[in-house]
Amino acid sequence: MPALLVVTAGPAHADTSDALRVAAQLGPGHGPAAVLLRLVLLVALTLTAGAGVAAAVSRGAPPRRLSVLAWAAAAVVVVGAEVTHLTGASTMTGTIVAAMCALAVPVLLTSRWVGAPTVATTLLLAVGLGSVHTGGAFVLDVIYAVGAAALVGLSILGVLTGPSTRPAISVRPPRVDGDDDHDDTADENDDQDDDNDDGVPRDRASEPVSRRAPARRAGMRATERPVAVGVRRGSAVPATDGGTTATGSARAARDRSRDAALRRPGARADARVDGPAGAASRGRVATNATGARPEEKPLHRNGADRHRSTVTNRVGTRESARTGTGPAARAATPGTARTGSREATRSVARPGSAAADRAPARAADRATARADLDAASRRRATGSRAGRGTAAGGPDATGTRRADRAPQVRLPVRRIAIAAGSVTTAAGLLQLFVSGPATLDDLLATPYGLVASAGVLLPAVATVLWALTGSRAGRARIVELKRFAAVAVGAGLAAVATLAALPVPAPGAAPGEPLLRAVDLGGTQLAVLVAPMRPGPNLVQVSGSGYPAPGSTVATPAAPAGHHGGAPAGPAGLTVDAGTGPVTVTTRDGATGGWAVVDIPAGTERLTLRSGPVDAAVPVDVGTGVGAPTALGGADGPECASALLGTFVARTAAGAESPMPSCPSDVLADGDAVSLRAMTNFVGEHGVAAIRLMSDDSPRSVAAAAVVRDEAARHDVPLVDAPGSDVALVVVGGWAQAADTLRTATLLAGERPTYLGGTFLAPWLLTPSVVTQAQSSVLPLEFSPQDTGPQQYAAALAATFPGAAPSASGYLAWVVATRSATDDRPRLYGAAPVDVPMMSGPGDMADMGHGAVNPAAWFPGGTVVPVTGPLAGT
Amino acid sequence: MSLRRKLLLGGLAVAVVGGVVAVPATSDTAYADIQAVRSSLTGADGKDYWVENHVDTDAVDSTREALADEGKRPEYLVVWAGDENVADTVVPDVKNLPGSLANTTEKVRNALPGPDFMAVVDATQGSPTYGKVVNTATVGPLVENEPHHMQYSWRKGDKIYAGGLYSAATYVFDVAKLPALSLSGISLPSQTLCGSVPDAYWVLDDGTAYGTYMGGPVVPGPCTYTNGEVRTGNGFAGTPGEVVRIGEDGKNLVEAPAATTTAEDPKQCLDMPSLGKPSCANPHGIQVREDLNAMVTSDYAEPRTIILDPVKAPSPYLRRPTVRTWDISDLNHPKVKAVSYLPEGPRSSATDPLHNENRAVMETTVTNLPGHKGAFAMTMQGGAIFYTPDITSNEPVWKEVFDNTAAMKLIDPAVTNGGPSDNGGWLQTSPDDTKLYHAVIGRKPGALGKDDPGTAGGVFTLDISQLVDAGDDFDCSIETKDEIENGGAGADCPSVLGHVAINPGAKASGPHWGALDNLEIGEDGFYHETDQPTRIATANYFVARTGLDGDHRVCIVDQAEDGALSLDEGFRDENSGQPCINFNRKSWPHGAFGNAKPHSMLFVAADDDVK
């Protein structure tokens, strides 16, 4: 079964990565129907398992209400499982397993095998609850589920049995091993403890029987106040039906006994122990041999009876003592025998039991009872049809069904419940530390935090309620307390189940560590990156599109949803404020998304994002130490941020925390230098008339320009300052400069032949906002954007930070963080749009890109493919 | 446990299992016992490329046995299809226990484009698995190829040549062991430096193939072709394109320029960026008459467009009005013999050049019989069909012989001007040169103005027997409004034989492509080539990125002896039970990769089943 569960459950994962948390919050998540179905199923599984637990820990036949509860809960599980199967959300195997396990609980509720489906159902519950976690978080979910199921079961038992349903006499099945007597005695001691632990008022139990009103008890119907016999489930003695003898008034019992005797003229006093028939025929219970002395031995009339005499009548509980000592009980005992109960009539008084302690005072009663027992034994009718009938679960002579009788608890329920509640609470608390939220703000101000808190507090409340049942005041309201406990723990489990559908808040900020987190701005989910998280200028990147251009307050047209991977429009008029005044979020040439450079003073605790009347806080912690200036605040900030995002999306829960990279524009990487040299060599050999080199003043660009100049000189290709038809354009500047250069070149090329020598870009210029500005371009790359790694990086980035485009710099950071590899030698790649818009007019433009949206495209609406082999000289 | 409880438990168990098993889940058919078998080779770049078969062996074996009992053999429809996009191919929800929720971030973690693939569909008439996808042969490692065209028909022994529009790669598949495929070769863009964006193929008698590469050289600037000639192009997906001869092993045998050495009409042939010698050479359709040493290619459009202004349509002159006839007497030295500008028709106007009859010559088809030397061409935006009686001529004469308006009013009776911008695609003569088949997507509402309701799409058949038999002196020419609406008045003008609407209730949702079933099972139980095809396969997809996406269904159209067309209602989707095979589904034999885009298809049988 565990293997099957693992197989059908599939993998579960924890998501402690910042990027994945943001992706979860910004992603589509689970639909409300799926979440509701999960809640219903898990709560129903909990109730089913709880019913099984209640039946398992009780010794007697379960109350009818428990059976009804189990059936109802199991039915909900079956229906819910089928619904999930019909919606394609669960496997056939998983559905069948869940349904069968749940149904087995009520079916086997009165069987000794009820434990098996209960355990299976609890495992299903545990796996379902932990389906969104793995590792330690998964284990904590499992513990939580098991504890909650146990606590719910015990609470249900307490509610259903109530203070009035008291274990009285338990009738064990006949055993052939006389040693069982010893065990039974031990069990009885446990039962005694149960009574105490169960919160049953001890004073009443210890009340001398003589003080009670015999007539009142005798006149009480068994259905109102079950007495006498608990039935061991699944024994050959179910029979025990007969054991409930002290039902009805003494007169009625006598009448029924007489009638039964008349109906079984051939009844015999002997019994067999082999086979159901024999079992059905034996075991007349002299239920109320309560006066048995501790030293009293089983009665053996002959060899055969000796064999059977190991069967013990559960004597000695307080209830049985009360019942057995009264006249009604005495009158009922023979009546019971005559009604065809099949339990062996031997009674054993166990040392230490309350009844036994009181035995000396009631010697006369015991003698009478023993006489009655003997008489009943002699009169028992083996194999009578009436006996078989009741053994099959039908009503006994009083009309009381077995299911209506009270169960008998045989474990220290209260202690177990408190322990289960404590474990559940502890598991929930530990889960908070393991899975978050990590900050008090998030714990108190986010849906996840509030629900997670409920998942801890509610089982704690249930535990306290159970503890109160041991107090004097609690005993008076024991049923209510247990009912509240059941509801509380059930609600707690539902809360934990809900967490799977809620995004986990991001971890708190740390000085010097770029912060990536999701922000809910008036219902609009935004991804926000703040770097470098040091006092002074910080670059803030916000997901979305349609922000105004720098220096403008007019929003740029947002890319239509689905058009070339366009991100959703960002909030209008978005500003960022670190307490020093709002800074408008704007576009940046060569980059996507919204940007702002915000001066964050030391000691600032939060940034405020504001759009009109709505705002949201981003907890920050820039510390006090001023870091070295970075390119983040300059023109190359977006590329630098892209590299940071590449590292963020590379980090996984199981992976090592890779250090954040420095800004790529700070230095010309060796690999880029090699690529540029090889590309310029290719240009030179391609036969162009001249090269127009475009660069900027970043350290990387200056070094790159030098490489190109040297290589062009080696090929005697002149550098020119103006466009021309046979000129090759080589761009080695930053994103902003490249985008502007290419846009200008494209417009020029529409007017006259321009740059027919080709447009060649530095490797770091592979990002959509740059390459889409050119009709076609060529780049030297050490990776193919069509390979798995770049596709995976781009897809993760798109999900984490909608609108953030993949870039070569971001991918290379991802490569470092994931310890992946690039190609050994660079190749030239051609990048160009490939589409023939079929629109006939403006109205058709909106349809472009329909069905072909790839939010992770390296070239939205185009392609980037290798056009050469490994470049010479590399 | 009592007998009663045993019975109760047993009954419940049966009910639960029965309910789960008998009531199908909404998810698509689960493919069990699929074993992946990979065929791989090393490409010119030193990397491994492969095709991986996912054959439903149970279905294949049982069907073959069932057919054998009837003396039949299986015939397949091989469909070249692309994974829709990354948004649909993220890892699907883990099939969990009821009540479980998978971590949504796992989708992010594993979000990758799905593989493109060849779908092998049982197309055997009378088969118990008629319409079932019995294999998906996925290609790798290249993703987002944008599967496009293959050759127009398949003959015994032929390889299948299939191109990727975006990957600029041509795959060569061996289908001798259908339903399993193997990879015979792959041509990478670095092997075809003078062209890009491969489109369509024609398999020659020796098994090699000519392929049209619609886009310009992969690197802007001058490019030297196999014959030593040089043309200057404006780069990948630009202009001019070329024709490539590809070997069965995928090797590039010949790169031949489609552009001439002289400048073409600068107005009709707009290039972006503009070239010193303007050219319309963007070959799309291709058909060959080896017996005539002639080849015809049709220029469609420069396959890239920079959207400089999001509210302004690109220039209509990026769509080409030209057809090129080639001399292929030397198969390794194909030469453009003539560049023909199709004539403007009676609907043409200077104010709306996009919808002039001659705009965007997507496809061309040749006549087949030895006595015939003609060819047809169609225009996607123009909505007309043109004909020349002699493709071997140094100056072929092309005339408009049919305006699709006359057929579109049959497919969509609600419209009267269905020709312009009807988005026609597949054009094919019947092997006996008596019929001309044409698939049309239909026009999107608003294409001709805000009051334009658009048109539905479908397939229609023209009777071309008289036109073809008329030889060089054919009389047909569409010149009047009445001829636009009712067909040409000339005695030899084509007339509509049959028509069928595909998705009749939806505008612009018809098929872009089609294929004739040129295989016919003989009394010997083997398949033979036939010149009287009775079935046509169609696919409702063009190129999603262009705005013409379609509903991704593949249908079969039956043709009666009188030429009447009707949808094959028996060719049904194995999941939905509806006519036509829906490529929008969650699961495939290769996994739950979601929707796919079927562009082209071929009727094929295993070599052992064909004579």
Interface residues (C-beta under 8 A of the other chain):
Chain A: L5 T8 A9 G10 P11 A12 H13 A14 D15 S17 L20 R21 A23 A24 G27 P28 G29 H30 A34 V35 L37 R38 L41 L42 L45 V77 V78 G80 A81 E82 T84 H85 L86 T87 G88 A89 S90 T91 M92 G94 T95 I96 V97 A98 A99 M100 L103 A104 V107 L108 S111 W113 L124 L125 V127 G128 S131 V132 H133 G234 A392 G393 A497 A500 A501 P557 T652 H686 G687 V688 S725 D726 A728 T746 L747 A749 G750 E751 R752 P753 T754 Y755 L756 G757 G758 T759 T772 Q775 S776 S777 V778 Q786 D787 T788 Q791 Q792 A795 A796 A798 A799 T800 R827 L828 G830 A831 A832 P833 V834 D835 V836 P837 M838 M839 S840 G841 P842 G843 D844 M845 D847 M848 G849 H850 G851 A852 V853 N854 P855 A856 A857 G861 G862 T863 V865 P866 V867 T868 G869
Chain B: M1 S2 R4 R5 L8 L9 L12 A13 V16 V17 G19 V20 V21 V23 A25 T26 S27 A44 D45 G46 E84 N85 V86 A87 V90 D93 V94 K95 N96 L97 P98 G99 S100 L101 A102 N103 T104 T105 E106 K107 V108 R109 N110 A111 L112 P113 P141 L142 V143 E144 E146 L165 Y166 S167 A168 A169 L188 P189 S190 L193 S196 V197 G215 G216 V218 V219 P220 G221 P222 T232 N234 G235 F236 A237 G238 M272 P273 S274 L275 G276 Y300 A301 E302 P303 R304 T305 I306 I307 L308 P310 V311 K312 A313 P314 L318 R319 L354 H355 Q381 S421 N423 K444 G446 A447 L448 G449 K450 F542 V543 A544 R545 T546 G547 L548 D549 K586 K597
